[in-house]
Each structure stands twice: as structure tokens, then as C-alpha cells.
Amino acid sequence: MGSSDSQAPLLLPRGSHRKEEEEEEYAAAGKVRGCCGGDGEGGWWREATAEAGRLASLAAPMIAVALLQLMMQLISTVMVGHLGEVALAGAAIANSLTNVSGFSVLMGLACGLETICGQAYGAEQYHKLALYMYRSIIVLLVVSVPIAIIWVFIPEVLPLIGQQPEIASEAGKYALWLIPGLFAFTVAQCLSKFLQTQSLIFPMVLSSSITLALFIPLCWFMVYKVGMGNAGAALSVSICDWVEVTVLGLYIVLSPSCEKTRAPLTWEAFSGIGSFLRLAVPSALMICLEWWSYELLVLLSGILPNPALETSVLSICISTVVLVYNLPHGIGTAASVRVSNELGAGNPEGARLVVGVALSVILCSAVLVSVTLLALRHFIGIAFSNEEEVINYVTRMVPVLSISVITDSLQGVLSGVSRGCGWQHLGAYVNLGAFYLVGVPVALFFGFAMHLGGMGFWMGMVAGGATQVTLLSIITAMTNWGKMAEKARDRVFEERIPTQSV
């Protein structure tokens, strides 16, 4: 593409005078916003109610998107499960390995966009959002290459760690056919963050709905009619990932909603990668450190007495928590968008209000969900298993599980706040300490030394989660929101965008 004068309004003109003018406008806007607070308690209550409505309007569709994606995973598991134990075990191991080594890393890296795109949008620097999106796609695609290479060697690695050859072969086939979808997943994550930080959630709901509607017949056809087995399920996932990219991409290109934030690809997207990585890498560490701790405990459950029972119960508990976590994930994502927008707009008091409202909403919701789980404790195990031993074990686990629901809910929102502010590096240190200096050691102590098995493992994760929430709460309470707004300004205006396109 060559440069074009018609594209100039989307880009910053050369020269430092424009940057200074933008900063002056930004500062003036911040002063105006700072003077528009509520008039006493009644004014604060009206603002809090309005903010709760804004959070709900963002969180509800995000929860719907997460549930639609979860349905796709569930349907895939059900279809593969009818192929037999070996096919199901291979798919399960492949899913676990690809999540740990690939999808979690890419998802975490893409979360860096929540900070820079959200703050740029709040500062009305709309032309920069496309630059950040292009930059993130470039970085994540480069990272995807070594991940794909690792996945190719999964069938050779699994027998070395004691896995049966036939299961290793099935896992290898599944992972191999996920590789085309890996690159689509990378692009989709970046496109989703680009839209999400503008509060454009409808296209994400639309793409997830279309993808699920296509996936069901496609997966059935590939698995049973074509005869590809679990590899057919993986190929169906890959195809649907590209469908999602297509839907999101067309929306961004054609929708009037993205008119202000659309911009051509410029050479600037290939520079300034370091500034993106300073946010993206800690974001990835925040997500991966917590995610990997759960995977580690599932792996260790295999060396407990009666490993089949322990692994099954832990898997049921994790599945329950993942389902319930969609609520705090949605609210946390909404809080990230709103905090980053308010800080970018130079409104620190607005950001503080978002945090207070989001934590109040999630605390009430978490207590309600926790009480509901306790009331249904005798039925949760029945939904997953017909074995009486498993059902009884799950029933005993639910009280501990209900506590972890509260800690997970609070951390989901606090982590969202950290992404909105841009202090993911602190969150990474918190998660490292909470789960690997507290959670995992406590889990090993209660699980092995106190002979509590899976119950002890989950008690350790509750201890890690409580530590995480405590530390994140202290950091949030001590946050100087005025300085956060200044840092957001500096981050948004740290670079100018040249007019030459690729």
C-alpha cells in the first residue's frame, strides 16, 4: 500500500507541536471532568448506579461470549468421547498441553491491548488503536511459530514422560490439527481486544454465535462421516477459529462503529514493539502463573493414592469453577475497559468509582453463587458422574469449592483493574508469590503430608487465592489514581504515528 492523502485525517501529522496541542486538550478535558463530580451522597449514588449499568452492559455480552466458547469445547469433548477412551484421553491430554503451552500464553499477551487500547480510546486518540492492534498481531504471530513447532513433537515427548504410546499418538494428531487454528486464535484475540476496549461487544457475540452454529454440524461431519476421529474435532476447531477471524475482520472493515479507529497498516507497527511487550509479557505471566498452578495440581493428583478418583474429582471441581468463573471474568473485563477508558480520559475519580462499583457487584454475586453451590452440593457430582464414590467425594469438596468461588471472583475483578491501570508487572509478582510460594506448597502439605488428597490440594489453592486477593486489594487501595491518569497520558502520547503506510 502506498501513502494516501485521504488517509491523513486518521493519522497524526508530523511534528511535536501537534503532540503538545493534544496533551493540552487532554489536560483541559481532565480538569473539566474532575469538576463534574456528584453533589453529595445523592449525586454519588446516581453516578454509582449509572456506572453499574455501564458495567452490566459490557459484562453481560462478555459472559455470553465466554459461555458460547465453553459450549464449543463441551460439544467437542462429547463427540470425541463417543469414539472411545483412548480417543477421549488423547484429546483431553492434547487440550491440556496446548492450553498450557500455547493458548494461555497468547491470550495473556493479547491482554496487553486492554491497557494501551483502552487508555488511547479514553484519551480520544482513536487513530492509535489500529496501530496497537497491528503491532500485537505481529508479535503474537511471531510467538505462535515456536509454539506450533513444540506441538508437532507432542507424540514424541509424551511417551518419554510415561504416557501410553496409543494415547500419545491420539494426542499428537489432535494437537497437529489444532495448529492452523493457533494462528487464527492469535489474530482473533487481537481483534477482540481492539473491539472490546471500544465497548463494541456485539460483534464478538455475533462471531461466537456463528462459530458455534457452524461448529456443531462440522464437527459431527468430520468426526463421524469423514472418519477423522478426534483429529476431525481439532480440524473443526481450527476452521471455526478462522470463521471467527473473518467475521470480526469484516465488522472492523465495514462497520461505521469502527470508522474512527480504522487506519491503514503503517511501518510504525513494526517498531515500538518493546513498549507493547512491557505490558504484554507481565499480562501473560499473570494469566499463565495462575492457570499453570491448577494444571500442576491435576498432574500431581496422578501420584496420589487412588489416582483415578482424585483426578476425576479435581477435574470436576475445575470444570465447575471454570463455569462459574464466567461471571467474574465478564465483570473483570468490563472493569478493565472502564478503568482504562477513564484513566485515558483524564478522570481518575471516575476510575476509582468503577473499581468500587465493580467490587461491590462481584462480592454480592460471589456470595450468592457460593451459597447456591452449597445448597446444590449433593447434586453437583451427579451432573458429572454416575459413580457413588465420586459423587460423595465431590459433595465433601463443595464447601471448600464455595470459598474458592469468592476468592476467584474477587481476583477476577482485581486482575481486570490491574490490566486497566497498566500495572500487570505487579500482578505477575503477586501471582508468582501467591500460588508458588503459598498455594502450591500448602496444597502439597495438606495433600501429601496430611493425607487429605484432592481436598488438601484445593485447600492449598484457596490459600493461594486468598493471598492473591489480599495483595491485589492492598495494591488497589494504595493506588494513586491521579498518577495513574498521568501515566496513562504519558503512555498514550509517548509516540507519534507517521503518515506513511506500508
Beta strands, then each sheet from edge to edge (+ up, - down):
end
